[in-house]
Amino acid sequence: MSQEMQFVVGIRTPRKIVKAFDIRIKGHDVYVNYSDCNTPESHCSYHASGQKHIKIATQYVQWTGGPSANMEPMKLFRTPPAMVHGRSGVWTVGWVVGELERTLPTLNRKPDMLVSASDVAPSLVLGFEVDLIGPNAKKQERIVGFPVIASQQFGKGLRAEVNAFVLTEEQNSTYDL
């Protein structure tokens, strides 16, 4: 029987520590459970078969990005986790820093990774990217052009990496239309 490992990612705000999400690794399955107070029980699963899907509670998130171009369950097929040699994306999420305390629940335990948003301007977005990484994964220094401010790896054998980044005002202005 596969042992399950759980890792909690927290964010330090000026007044408290909030829970961003947790990562669970069980065998060759990876689950990222999102902690947004407005979307309880939302998670992304990346399974040993390579199937990746996103659900809220037990219902698939519906989208039009699949092969039929009609509304269908958000199921993607990726490299099976045991075969990832470099990096394979699992989940990307972010929050406006000034809304963190209202959006995310208070964390009542010691986090396995803690990212400080105390000195980040309230109007900026703190983002996180979770990847499965293999033996040939290169260190991430930027996520879609934004500098990584914190990084941590979790797991044995199958490893997940969390990279935190801030969408800076300078970078945001380059995308204004």
C-alpha positions in Angstrom: 0.0 0.0 0.0 1.3 3.5 -0.9 2.1 5.9 1.8 0.5 9.3 1.5 2.5 12.4 2.1 0.9 15.8 2.6 2.6 19.2 2.4 0.9 22.5 3.3 1.9 25.9 1.7 1.2 29.0 3.7 1.4 32.7 3.1 2.4 35.3 5.7 0.3 38.4 5.5 0.8 41.5 7.7 -1.7 40.1 10.3 -1.7 36.3 10.0 -0.7 33.2 8.2 -3.2 31.9 5.6 -3.3 28.5 3.9 -2.7 28.7 0.1 -3.1 25.0 -0.7 -1.8 21.5 0.2 -0.1 18.9 -2.0 -0.7 15.2 -1.4 1.4 12.6 -3.0 0.2 9.0 -2.9 2.1 6.5 -4.9 2.3 8.1 -8.4 -0.8 10.3 -7.9 -0.5 14.0 -7.0 -3.3 16.1 -5.7 -3.2 19.9 -5.2 -6.1 21.0 -2.9 -6.9 24.7 -3.3 -7.9 26.6 -0.2 -9.9 29.6 -1.5 -12.8 30.2 0.9 -15.1 30.9 -2.1 -14.4 27.6 -3.9 -14.2 24.9 -1.2 -13.0 21.4 -2.2 -11.4 22.5 -5.4 -8.5 20.4 -6.5 -6.3 19.3 -9.4 -5.3 15.7 -9.7 -2.4 14.3 -11.8 -2.6 10.5 -11.8 -0.2 7.7 -12.5 -1.8 7.2 -15.9 -1.0 10.8 -16.9 -4.6 11.9 -16.7 -4.8 15.4 -15.1 -8.2 16.8 -14.2 -9.7 19.6 -12.1 -12.7 19.2 -9.9 -14.8 21.2 -7.5 -16.0 18.7 -4.9 -16.8 15.6 -7.0 -17.8 17.5 -10.2 -15.4 18.1 -13.1 -14.8 21.7 -14.0 -16.4 22.1 -17.5 -14.6 23.9 -20.3 -14.5 24.3 -24.1 -10.8 23.6 -24.5 -11.1 19.9 -25.2 -11.2 18.0 -28.5 -14.9 18.6 -29.1 -14.8 22.4 -28.5 -18.1 21.9 -26.6 -18.5 22.1 -22.8 -16.9 19.0 -21.4 -15.0 17.8 -18.3 -11.6 19.4 -17.9 -9.5 16.3 -18.4 -6.0 16.5 -19.9 -3.5 13.8 -20.7 0.1 14.4 -19.8 3.3 12.4 -19.3 2.7 9.8 -16.6 4.4 11.1 -13.4 6.8 8.2 -13.2 8.1 9.1 -16.7 8.6 12.8 -16.1 12.4 13.5 -16.6 12.2 17.3 -16.6 9.2 19.3 -15.5 5.4 18.8 -16.0 3.0 21.4 -14.8 0.3 20.5 -12.3 -1.3 23.7 -11.0 -0.9 27.5 -11.2 -2.8 29.8 -9.0 -2.5 33.4 -7.7 -4.2 35.9 -5.5 -4.2 39.7 -5.2 -2.1 40.3 -2.1 -4.5 42.8 -0.6 -7.3 40.1 -0.7 -5.3 37.2 0.8 -6.7 37.5 4.3 -10.3 37.6 3.0 -9.9 35.0 0.4 -7.8 32.3 2.1 -8.5 30.5 5.4 -6.3 31.0 8.5 -3.6 28.3 8.7 -3.7 26.7 12.1 -0.6 24.5 11.8 3.0 24.9 10.8 3.3 25.1 7.0 5.8 23.0 5.1 6.5 26.0 3.0 5.9 29.6 4.0 6.0 32.6 1.6 5.9 36.1 3.0 3.6 38.6 1.3 4.1 41.1 4.1 6.3 43.4 2.0 4.5 42.9 -1.3 2.2 45.8 -2.5 -1.5 45.0 -1.9 -2.3 45.6 -5.6 0.1 42.9 -6.9 -0.6 39.2 -7.5 1.3 36.5 -5.6 1.4 33.4 -7.8 2.3 29.8 -7.3 3.2 27.1 -9.8 3.3 23.5 -8.8 5.2 21.1 -11.1 6.2 17.4 -11.0 9.9 17.3 -11.5 12.2 14.5 -12.6 16.0 14.1 -12.4 16.7 16.4 -15.3 14.5 19.4 -14.1 16.3 22.7 -14.3 15.9 25.3 -11.6 13.1 27.8 -12.4 14.2 31.4 -12.1 11.2 32.9 -13.8 7.6 31.9 -14.3 6.1 33.4 -17.5 8.6 36.3 -17.2 8.1 37.0 -13.4 11.0 36.3 -11.0 10.7 33.4 -8.6 10.8 34.6 -5.0 10.6 31.2 -3.2 11.0 27.6 -4.2 10.7 24.3 -2.4 10.6 20.6 -3.4 8.5 17.9 -1.7 8.4 14.1 -1.8 10.7 11.2 -2.3 10.9 9.4 -5.6 8.0 11.3 -7.1 8.8 15.0 -6.4 6.7 18.1 -6.6 8.2 21.6 -6.7 6.4 24.8 -5.7 7.6 28.1 -7.1 6.2 31.4 -5.8 6.4 34.5 -7.9 5.0 38.1 -7.9 3.5 39.7 -10.9 5.3 43.0 -10.8 3.9 46.3 -11.9 6.8 46.7 -14.4 6.0 43.4 -16.0 2.3 44.0 -15.9 2.7 47.3 -17.8 4.3 45.5 -20.7 1.0 43.6 -21.3 -1.3 46.6 -21.2 -3.1 47.1 -24.5 
